């Protein structure tokens, strides 16, 4: 073999290897993972709500618990479903302290947190903390001397809300 044929062979081999790599390179569509199901997202949000309930130290009224799906849009624009999770609990002696404790824990978990307060129809002061991020789309904890509430919304997942109800 001559030097020229060896060099030509090396160039041809390099071109074939590069062509093979280019053909095997993943496209954006190949690398996108399928969206999680609405049920998967519900489980994540429900677990976070349950964890918050446990950490709060409040007695929660199981018969007043609610969960229901609603329609949402996935990032690709297709229809999906998300879950609303609602819990009601007993009042607390120091609602502001409990609310701040919950908010600090959410912030430590990486959620974005905002505090506010309002008056309930009974006239009691209610302290609120809203969070977003992590395993939930959004979550709200409210505490007063008369009752407490906790509501979470899961992230959007694949599924049809009408079929999940």
C-alpha positions in Angstrom: 0.0 0.0 0.0 1.2 3.4 -0.8 1.2 6.3 1.6 -1.5 8.0 -0.5 -3.9 5.1 -0.3 -3.3 4.8 3.5 -4.0 8.5 3.9 -7.1 8.3 1.6 -8.3 5.3 3.7 -7.9 7.2 6.9 -9.8 10.2 5.6 -12.6 7.9 4.4 -12.7 6.1 7.8 -12.9 9.4 9.6 -15.7 10.6 7.4 -17.6 7.4 7.9 -17.2 7.6 11.7 -18.3 11.2 11.8 -21.3 10.5 9.5 -22.2 7.6 11.9 -22.0 9.9 14.9 -24.1 12.5 13.2 -26.7 10.0 12.3 -26.8 8.7 15.9 -26.9 12.1 17.5 -30.2 12.5 19.4 -32.6 15.1 18.3 -34.6 17.2 20.7 -37.6 14.9 20.3 -35.5 11.9 21.1 -34.2 13.4 24.3 -37.5 14.7 25.7 -38.9 12.4 28.3 -42.6 11.8 28.3 -44.6 13.9 30.7 -45.5 12.2 34.0 -49.0 11.0 34.4 -51.5 13.1 36.4 -51.7 10.2 38.9 -47.9 10.4 39.4 -48.1 14.1 39.9 -51.1 13.6 42.3 -49.1 11.2 44.4 -46.1 13.6 44.7 -48.3 16.5 45.7 -50.4 14.4 48.1 -47.2 13.1 49.8 -46.0 16.7 50.3 -49.4 17.8 51.7 -49.3 14.8 54.1 -45.8 15.6 55.2 -46.8 19.2 55.8 -49.8 18.0 57.9 -47.6 15.8 60.0 -45.0 18.5 60.6 -47.6 21.1 61.5 -48.6 19.2 64.6 -52.3 20.1 63.9 -55.2 17.6 64.3 -56.6 17.2 60.8 -60.2 16.3 60.1 -60.1 13.4 57.6 -63.8 13.5 56.7 -63.4 17.0 55.4 -60.6 16.0 53.0 -61.1 16.6 49.3 -59.3 15.7 46.1 -60.4 16.5 42.6 -58.9 16.8 39.2 -59.0 19.8 36.8 -57.9 20.3 33.3 -54.5 21.9 32.5 -52.1 22.3 29.6 -48.8 20.4 29.3 -45.7 22.3 28.1 -46.2 20.9 24.6 -49.7 22.5 24.5 -51.6 19.2 24.8 -54.3 18.7 27.4 -53.5 17.3 30.8 -54.8 17.1 34.3 -53.8 18.3 37.7 -55.2 17.5 41.2 -56.4 19.8 43.9 -55.9 18.5 47.4 -57.7 20.2 50.3 -57.5 19.5 54.1 -59.2 21.1 57.1 -57.8 21.0 60.6 -58.3 22.3 64.1 -57.4 25.8 65.3 -54.1 26.5 67.0 -53.1 28.7 70.0 -50.4 30.6 68.1 -51.3 30.5 64.4 -48.7 33.0 63.3 -45.9 30.9 64.8 -47.2 27.7 63.2 -47.5 29.4 59.8 -44.0 30.7 60.0 -42.7 27.2 61.0 -44.5 25.7 57.9 -43.1 28.4 55.7 -39.5 28.0 56.9 -39.7 24.2 56.2 -41.1 24.8 52.7 -38.3 27.4 52.0 -35.7 24.8 53.3 -37.3 22.3 50.8 -36.6 24.8 48.0 -40.1 26.2 47.6 -40.7 29.9 46.9 -42.6 31.2 49.9 -44.9 34.3 50.6 -46.7 35.2 53.8 -49.9 37.1 54.3 -52.8 37.4 56.7 -56.5 38.2 56.6 -59.6 38.0 58.8 -61.9 35.0 58.7 -65.7 35.5 58.7 -65.6 34.7 62.4 -63.3 37.7 62.9 -60.3 35.6 63.8 -57.0 36.5 62.4 -55.8 34.0 59.8 -52.1 33.7 58.9 -51.3 32.3 55.5 -48.2 31.0 53.7 -48.2 30.2 50.0 -45.5 28.1 48.3 -44.6 27.0 44.9 -42.0 24.6 43.4 -40.7 21.2 44.3 -43.3 18.5 44.0 -46.3 20.9 43.9 -47.5 23.5 41.5 -48.6 25.5 44.5 -49.6 25.0 48.1 -51.2 27.1 50.8 -51.3 26.7 54.6 -53.6 28.8 56.7 -53.9 28.8 60.5 -56.2 30.6 62.9 -57.4 30.0 66.5 -60.6 28.6 65.1 -59.4 26.3 62.3 -56.5 25.5 59.9 -56.5 24.7 56.2 -54.1 23.2 53.7 -54.5 23.1 50.0 -52.1 21.8 47.4 -52.2 21.6 43.6 -50.2 19.0 41.7 -48.2 19.8 38.6 -49.9 19.1 35.3 -49.6 15.5 34.1 -50.8 13.4 31.2 -54.4 12.4 31.4 -57.9 13.7 30.9 -59.5 15.4 34.0 -63.0 14.3 32.9 -61.9 10.7 33.0 -60.2 11.1 36.4 -63.1 12.6 38.3 
